[in-house]
Amino acid sequence: MKKILVPTDFSENANNAFFYALNLASEQEASIVLLHVVEMEMEVLDIPMPSGSAYQSRKDAAELALDAQIGLANGIDHDWDIVMSKIEKKVVFGGPVNMIKSVADEGNVDLIVMGARGRHRSAFEKFLGSRSTDLAQEAPLPVLFVPEGAIFKPIVQMAYASELLTSDPYELWRALDLIKPFSPVVRYFHVIPPGQLKENAGESRIKEYFESQNPALQLIFYPIYGYDIDSELEKNSKNFDVDLIVIYHKHRNMVQRLFSHSHTKHLLGKSDIPVLVLNEK
């Protein structure tokens, strides 16, 4: 991994995600792009048009806030010194989700790291949280969500949530490649649909693949039965003291989104453990 994008709204939660990204970047000698998106506004005129003076003042204020956020991190951990010296600051105008995606795509970013809202949120925070969900569903690259108050620690235990898909070996490889140099034990939680009592052949196939390709990988399978998948995943992750949860998000059309429960959204709203979302390419 070479470059990490950290979107910030200058909140305490965003600052915590920035610290998490600094730790991750220092482990991999990666660089960081610290991004703030100034949302578009219009002046009240007969013909609406962008307010140039307002934009410039907000841009100046955002750049000062970025400097302050970086300054807050200075001196906390000398392991960050090299990464801190290479931070790229960026202020852009537009819709947050679209601009984050655009900056990530244009800047050859490998990973987005951002804060996830906590369980107890105001109506405004829930609105912001919905944007995180939108980004998780639409981002063209992996997104790591850092829960409120989460502290970086070496990734020793990793949970991978799966439906035993044929793409799992590749997605799991993507996740492990992103978190190098860590080589965690992988707790492979796979969903057994209601009414299906026996595990299918997918588990054996995936086991055989990894045994042949990476025999050193510690991969342990755990079935999750029933309907309450999110609670079971969270409970098992805590039982094994998991440091990172990885989920693979398949793209769905609008009808499927309306009539399907989003495990990604539910998990981001309640998990106390960092969640890495891998989107379908």
C-alpha positions as a Markdown table, in Angstrom:
| # | Residue | x | y | z |
|---|---|---|---|---|
| 1 | Met | 0.0 | 0.0 | 0.0 |
| 2 | Lys | 1.4 | 3.4 | -1.1 |
| 3 | Lys | -1.2 | 6.0 | -0.4 |
| 4 | Ile | -4.0 | 6.5 | 2.1 |
| 5 | Leu | -6.8 | 9.1 | 1.8 |
| 6 | Val | -8.2 | 10.5 | 5.0 |
| 7 | Pro | -11.4 | 12.6 | 4.6 |
| 8 | Thr | -12.0 | 14.9 | 7.6 |
| 9 | Asp | -14.7 | 17.2 | 8.9 |
| 10 | Phe | -12.4 | 18.3 | 11.8 |
| 11 | Ser | -14.5 | 16.4 | 14.3 |
| 12 | Glu | -13.0 | 14.5 | 17.2 |
| 13 | Asn | -14.0 | 11.3 | 15.4 |
| 14 | Ala | -12.3 | 12.3 | 12.2 |
| 15 | Asn | -9.2 | 13.3 | 14.2 |
| 16 | Asn | -9.2 | 9.8 | 15.8 |
| 17 | Ala | -9.4 | 8.2 | 12.3 |
| 18 | Phe | -6.5 | 10.4 | 11.2 |
| 19 | Phe | -4.3 | 9.1 | 14.1 |
| 20 | Tyr | -5.3 | 5.6 | 13.2 |
| 21 | Ala | -4.2 | 6.2 | 9.6 |
| 22 | Leu | -0.9 | 7.7 | 10.7 |
| 23 | Asn | -0.2 | 4.5 | 12.6 |
| 24 | Leu | -1.1 | 2.3 | 9.6 |
| 25 | Ala | 0.9 | 4.5 | 7.2 |
| 26 | Ser | 4.0 | 4.4 | 9.4 |
| 27 | Glu | 3.8 | 0.6 | 9.4 |
| 28 | Gln | 3.8 | 0.5 | 5.6 |
| 29 | Glu | 5.8 | 3.6 | 4.8 |
| 30 | Ala | 2.8 | 4.9 | 3.0 |
| 31 | Ser | 1.8 | 8.6 | 2.3 |
| 32 | Ile | -1.4 | 10.3 | 3.5 |
| 33 | Val | -3.7 | 12.7 | 1.7 |
| 34 | Leu | -5.7 | 14.7 | 4.3 |
| 35 | Leu | -8.9 | 15.9 | 2.5 |
| 36 | His | -11.7 | 18.3 | 3.5 |
| 37 | Val | -14.7 | 18.8 | 1.2 |
| 38 | Val | -16.4 | 22.2 | 1.2 |
| 39 | Glu | -20.0 | 21.7 | 0.2 |
| 40 | Met | -21.4 | 23.8 | -2.6 |
| 41 | Glu | -23.6 | 26.8 | -1.6 |
| 42 | Met | -25.4 | 29.5 | -3.5 |
| 43 | Glu | -25.9 | 33.1 | -2.8 |
| 44 | Val | -29.5 | 34.3 | -2.7 |
| 45 | Leu | -29.7 | 36.3 | -5.9 |
| 46 | Asp | -32.2 | 36.6 | -8.8 |
| 47 | Ile | -30.1 | 34.2 | -10.7 |
| 48 | Pro | -28.3 | 31.7 | -8.3 |
| 49 | Met | -24.6 | 31.5 | -8.9 |
| 50 | Pro | -21.7 | 30.3 | -6.8 |
| 51 | Ser | -20.4 | 32.7 | -4.2 |
| 52 | Gly | -16.7 | 33.2 | -5.0 |
| 53 | Ser | -15.9 | 35.3 | -1.9 |
| 54 | Ala | -17.6 | 32.8 | 0.4 |
| 55 | Tyr | -15.8 | 29.9 | -1.2 |
| 56 | Gln | -12.4 | 31.6 | -0.8 |
| 57 | Ser | -13.0 | 32.4 | 2.9 |
| 58 | Arg | -14.2 | 28.8 | 3.5 |
| 59 | Lys | -11.2 | 27.4 | 1.6 |
| 60 | Asp | -8.8 | 29.6 | 3.7 |
| 61 | Ala | -10.6 | 28.5 | 6.9 |
| 62 | Ala | -10.4 | 24.8 | 5.9 |
| 63 | Glu | -6.7 | 25.0 | 5.1 |
| 64 | Leu | -6.0 | 26.6 | 8.5 |
| 65 | Ala | -8.1 | 23.8 | 10.1 |
| 66 | Leu | -6.1 | 21.2 | 8.2 |
| 67 | Asp | -2.8 | 22.8 | 9.5 |
| 68 | Ala | -4.3 | 22.7 | 13.0 |
| 69 | Gln | -5.2 | 19.0 | 12.7 |
| 70 | Ile | -1.7 | 18.1 | 11.5 |
| 71 | Gly | -0.2 | 20.3 | 14.3 |
| 72 | Leu | -2.2 | 18.4 | 16.9 |
| 73 | Ala | -0.6 | 15.1 | 15.8 |
| 74 | Asn | 3.0 | 16.6 | 15.8 |
| 75 | Gly | 5.0 | 15.2 | 18.7 |
| 76 | Ile | 2.5 | 12.6 | 19.8 |
| 77 | Asp | 4.4 | 9.7 | 18.3 |
| 78 | His | 7.9 | 10.0 | 16.7 |
| 79 | Asp | 7.1 | 6.9 | 14.6 |
| 80 | Trp | 4.9 | 9.2 | 12.6 |
| 81 | Asp | 7.6 | 11.7 | 11.8 |
| 82 | Ile | 8.4 | 10.4 | 8.3 |
| 83 | Val | 4.7 | 10.1 | 7.4 |
| 84 | Met | 3.9 | 13.5 | 8.8 |
| 85 | Ser | 6.6 | 15.1 | 6.6 |
| 86 | Lys | 4.9 | 13.8 | 3.5 |
| 87 | Ile | 1.2 | 14.6 | 4.2 |
| 88 | Glu | -0.6 | 16.2 | 1.3 |
| 89 | Lys | -3.4 | 18.6 | 2.3 |
| 90 | Lys | -6.3 | 19.0 | -0.1 |
| 91 | Val | -9.4 | 21.2 | 0.0 |
| 92 | Val | -12.1 | 20.7 | -2.7 |
| 93 | Phe | -15.6 | 21.9 | -3.3 |
| 94 | Gly | -18.7 | 19.7 | -4.0 |
| 95 | Gly | -20.7 | 16.8 | -2.6 |
| 96 | Pro | -18.7 | 14.9 | 0.0 |
| 97 | Val | -19.2 | 11.4 | -1.3 |
| 98 | Asn | -18.6 | 12.2 | -5.0 |
| 99 | Met | -15.6 | 14.4 | -4.2 |
| 100 | Ile | -14.0 | 11.7 | -2.0 |
| 101 | Lys | -14.5 | 9.2 | -4.7 |
| 102 | Ser | -13.0 | 11.6 | -7.3 |
| 103 | Val | -10.0 | 12.5 | -5.3 |
| 104 | Ala | -9.3 | 8.8 | -4.5 |
| 105 | Asp | -9.6 | 7.9 | -8.2 |
| 106 | Glu | -7.4 | 10.7 | -9.5 |
| 107 | Gly | -4.8 | 10.4 | -6.8 |
| 108 | Asn | -4.1 | 6.6 | -7.2 |
| 109 | Val | -5.2 | 6.0 | -3.6 |
| 110 | Asp | -5.0 | 2.5 | -2.2 |
| 111 | Leu | -7.2 | 2.9 | 0.9 |
| 112 | Ile | -9.7 | 5.4 | 2.4 |
| 113 | Val | -9.6 | 5.7 | 6.2 |
| 114 | Met | -12.4 | 7.6 | 7.9 |
| 115 | Gly | -14.3 | 7.8 | 11.1 |
| 116 | Ala | -17.5 | 5.8 | 11.7 |
| 117 | Arg | -20.2 | 7.4 | 13.9 |
| 118 | Gly | -20.9 | 5.9 | 17.3 |
| 119 | Arg | -24.1 | 4.2 | 18.5 |
| 120 | His | -25.5 | 7.4 | 20.3 |
| 121 | Arg | -25.9 | 10.0 | 17.6 |
| 122 | Ser | -27.8 | 13.2 | 17.0 |
| 123 | Ala | -30.1 | 13.6 | 14.0 |
| 124 | Phe | -27.3 | 15.5 | 12.3 |
| 125 | Glu | -24.7 | 12.9 | 13.0 |
| 126 | Lys | -27.1 | 10.2 | 11.6 |
| 127 | Phe | -27.2 | 12.3 | 8.4 |
| 128 | Leu | -23.4 | 12.3 | 8.2 |
| 129 | Gly | -23.4 | 8.6 | 9.0 |
| 130 | Ser | -25.6 | 7.9 | 6.0 |
| 131 | Arg | -22.9 | 9.5 | 3.9 |
| 132 | Ser | -20.4 | 7.0 | 5.3 |
| 133 | Thr | -22.8 | 4.2 | 4.2 |
| 134 | Asp | -23.0 | 5.7 | 0.8 |
| 135 | Leu | -19.3 | 5.8 | 0.5 |
| 136 | Ala | -19.0 | 2.2 | 1.7 |
| 137 | Gln | -21.4 | 1.1 | -1.0 |
| 138 | Glu | -20.0 | 3.2 | -3.9 |
| 139 | Ala | -16.3 | 3.7 | -3.3 |
| 140 | Pro | -14.1 | 2.3 | -6.1 |
| 141 | Leu | -11.5 | 1.1 | -3.5 |
| 142 | Pro | -11.4 | -0.3 | 0.0 |
| 143 | Val | -12.7 | 1.9 | 2.9 |
| 144 | Leu | -11.6 | 1.4 | 6.5 |
| 145 | Phe | -14.1 | 2.8 | 9.0 |
| 146 | Val | -12.6 | 3.6 | 12.5 |
| 147 | Pro | -15.2 | 3.6 | 15.3 |
| 148 | Glu | -15.5 | 6.5 | 17.7 |
| 149 | Gly | -12.7 | 6.1 | 20.3 |
| 150 | Ala | -11.0 | 3.1 | 18.6 |
| 151 | Ile | -7.2 | 3.0 | 19.2 |
| 152 | Phe | -4.8 | 1.6 | 16.7 |
| 153 | Lys | -3.2 | -1.7 | 17.7 |
| 154 | Pro | -1.3 | -4.4 | 15.8 |
| 155 | Ile | -3.7 | -6.5 | 13.8 |
| 156 | Val | -3.3 | -10.0 | 15.4 |
| 157 | Gln | -6.8 | -11.3 | 14.9 |
| 158 | Met | -8.9 | -10.5 | 11.8 |
| 159 | Ala | -12.5 | -11.5 | 11.1 |
| 160 | Tyr | -13.6 | -12.1 | 7.5 |
| 161 | Ala | -17.4 | -12.2 | 7.0 |
| 162 | Ser | -18.4 | -14.3 | 4.0 |
| 163 | Glu | -21.1 | -16.1 | 2.1 |
| 164 | Leu | -18.5 | -18.6 | 0.8 |
| 165 | Leu | -18.3 | -16.9 | -2.6 |
| 166 | Thr | -15.9 | -17.9 | -5.4 |
| 167 | Ser | -14.3 | -14.5 | -5.1 |
| 168 | Asp | -13.4 | -15.0 | -1.5 |
| 169 | Pro | -9.8 | -16.1 | -2.0 |
| 170 | Tyr | -9.1 | -12.9 | -4.0 |
| 171 | Glu | -10.9 | -10.6 | -1.6 |
| 172 | Leu | -9.2 | -12.1 | 1.4 |
| 173 | Trp | -5.8 | -11.7 | -0.4 |
| 174 | Arg | -6.7 | -8.0 | -1.0 |
| 175 | Ala | -7.4 | -7.5 | 2.7 |
| 176 | Leu | -4.2 | -9.2 | 3.8 |
| 177 | Asp | -2.1 | -7.2 | 1.3 |
| 178 | Leu | -3.6 | -3.9 | 2.6 |
| 179 | Ile | -2.6 | -4.6 | 6.2 |
| 180 | Lys | 1.0 | -5.8 | 5.7 |
| 181 | Pro | 3.3 | -6.3 | 7.5 |
| 182 | Phe | 0.7 | -7.8 | 9.9 |
| 183 | Ser | -0.1 | -11.5 | 9.4 |
| 184 | Pro | -3.1 | -12.1 | 11.6 |
| 185 | Val | -5.1 | -15.2 | 12.4 |
| 186 | Val | -8.1 | -15.1 | 10.1 |
| 187 | Arg | -11.4 | -16.0 | 11.7 |
| 188 | Tyr | -13.5 | -16.8 | 8.7 |
| 189 | Phe | -17.2 | -16.3 | 9.6 |
| 190 | His | -19.5 | -17.7 | 7.0 |
| 191 | Val | -23.2 | -17.4 | 6.8 |
| 192 | Ile | -25.4 | -20.5 | 6.8 |
| 193 | Pro | -28.9 | -19.5 | 5.5 |
| 194 | Pro | -31.9 | -20.4 | 7.6 |
| 195 | Gly | -33.1 | -23.9 | 6.8 |
| 196 | Gln | -29.7 | -25.1 | 5.6 |
| 197 | Leu | -28.3 | -27.4 | 8.2 |
| 198 | Lys | -25.1 | -28.5 | 6.5 |
| 199 | Glu | -22.2 | -26.5 | 5.3 |
| 200 | Asn | -21.7 | -26.6 | 1.5 |
| 201 | Ala | -18.6 | -27.5 | -0.5 |
| 202 | Gly | -17.4 | -23.8 | -0.5 |
| 203 | Glu | -15.6 | -24.2 | 2.8 |
| 204 | Ser | -13.5 | -27.2 | 1.7 |
| 205 | Arg | -12.7 | -25.5 | -1.7 |
| 206 | Ile | -11.5 | -22.3 | 0.0 |
| 207 | Lys | -9.5 | -24.3 | 2.6 |
| 208 | Glu | -7.8 | -26.3 | -0.1 |
| 209 | Tyr | -6.9 | -23.2 | -2.1 |
| 210 | Phe | -5.2 | -21.4 | 0.8 |
| 211 | Glu | -3.4 | -24.5 | 1.9 |
| 212 | Ser | -1.9 | -24.8 | -1.5 |
| 213 | Gln | -1.1 | -21.1 | -2.0 |
| 214 | Asn | -0.3 | -19.9 | 1.5 |
| 215 | Pro | 0.2 | -22.8 | 3.9 |
| 216 | Ala | 1.5 | -20.4 | 6.6 |
| 217 | Leu | -1.9 | -18.6 | 6.8 |
| 218 | Gln | -3.8 | -19.4 | 9.9 |
| 219 | Leu | -7.4 | -19.7 | 8.6 |
| 220 | Ile | -10.2 | -20.9 | 11.0 |
| 221 | Phe | -13.8 | -21.4 | 9.8 |
| 222 | Tyr | -16.9 | -20.6 | 11.9 |
| 223 | Pro | -20.4 | -21.0 | 10.6 |
| 224 | Ile | -23.1 | -18.4 | 11.6 |
| 225 | Tyr | -26.6 | -19.7 | 11.6 |
| 226 | Gly | -29.9 | -17.9 | 11.5 |
| 227 | Tyr | -31.2 | -14.5 | 10.7 |
| 228 | Asp | -29.4 | -12.2 | 13.1 |
| 229 | Ile | -26.1 | -12.3 | 11.2 |
| 230 | Asp | -24.9 | -8.8 | 12.3 |
| 231 | Ser | -25.3 | -9.5 | 16.1 |
| 232 | Glu | -23.6 | -12.9 | 15.7 |
| 233 | Leu | -20.7 | -11.4 | 13.8 |
| 234 | Glu | -20.2 | -8.7 | 16.3 |
| 235 | Lys | -20.5 | -11.1 | 19.3 |
| 236 | Asn | -18.0 | -13.6 | 17.8 |
| 237 | Ser | -15.6 | -10.8 | 16.9 |
| 238 | Lys | -15.5 | -9.6 | 20.5 |
| 239 | Asn | -15.2 | -13.2 | 21.8 |
| 240 | Phe | -12.0 | -13.7 | 19.8 |
| 241 | Asp | -10.7 | -10.1 | 20.6 |
| 242 | Val | -10.7 | -9.3 | 16.8 |
| 243 | Asp | -8.7 | -6.2 | 15.8 |
| 244 | Leu | -10.3 | -5.8 | 12.3 |
| 245 | Ile | -13.5 | -6.9 | 10.7 |
| 246 | Val | -13.4 | -7.3 | 6.9 |
| 247 | Ile | -16.6 | -7.5 | 4.8 |
| 248 | Tyr | -17.0 | -7.9 | 1.1 |
| 249 | His | -19.8 | -5.6 | -0.3 |
| 250 | Lys | -21.5 | -6.7 | -3.5 |
| 251 | His | -23.0 | -4.0 | -5.7 |
| 252 | Arg | -26.8 | -4.1 | -5.9 |
| 253 | Asn | -29.3 | -2.3 | -8.0 |
| 254 | Met | -31.8 | 0.2 | -6.5 |
| 255 | Val | -34.6 | -2.3 | -6.2 |
| 256 | Gln | -32.3 | -4.7 | -4.3 |
| 257 | Arg | -31.2 | -1.9 | -2.0 |
| 258 | Leu | -34.8 | -1.0 | -1.1 |
| 259 | Phe | -35.8 | -4.5 | -0.3 |
| 260 | Ser | -32.7 | -6.0 | 1.2 |
| 261 | His | -31.2 | -5.5 | 4.7 |
| 262 | Ser | -27.8 | -3.9 | 4.5 |
| 263 | His | -25.4 | -5.8 | 6.7 |
| 264 | Thr | -22.7 | -3.2 | 5.9 |
| 265 | Lys | -24.9 | -0.3 | 7.1 |
| 266 | His | -25.9 | -2.1 | 10.2 |
| 267 | Leu | -22.4 | -3.1 | 11.1 |
| 268 | Leu | -21.0 | 0.4 | 10.6 |
| 269 | Gly | -23.6 | 1.8 | 12.9 |
| 270 | Lys | -22.9 | -0.5 | 15.8 |
| 271 | Ser | -19.4 | -2.0 | 15.6 |
| 272 | Asp | -16.8 | -0.9 | 18.2 |
| 273 | Ile | -14.1 | -2.7 | 16.0 |
| 274 | Pro | -12.6 | -1.1 | 12.8 |
| 275 | Val | -14.4 | -2.4 | 9.7 |
| 276 | Leu | -12.7 | -2.7 | 6.3 |
| 277 | Val | -15.2 | -2.7 | 3.4 |
| 278 | Leu | -14.1 | -4.3 | 0.2 |
| 279 | Asn | -16.3 | -3.3 | -2.7 |
| 280 | Glu | -17.0 | -5.5 | -5.7 |
| 281 | Lys | -14.8 | -4.4 | -8.6 |
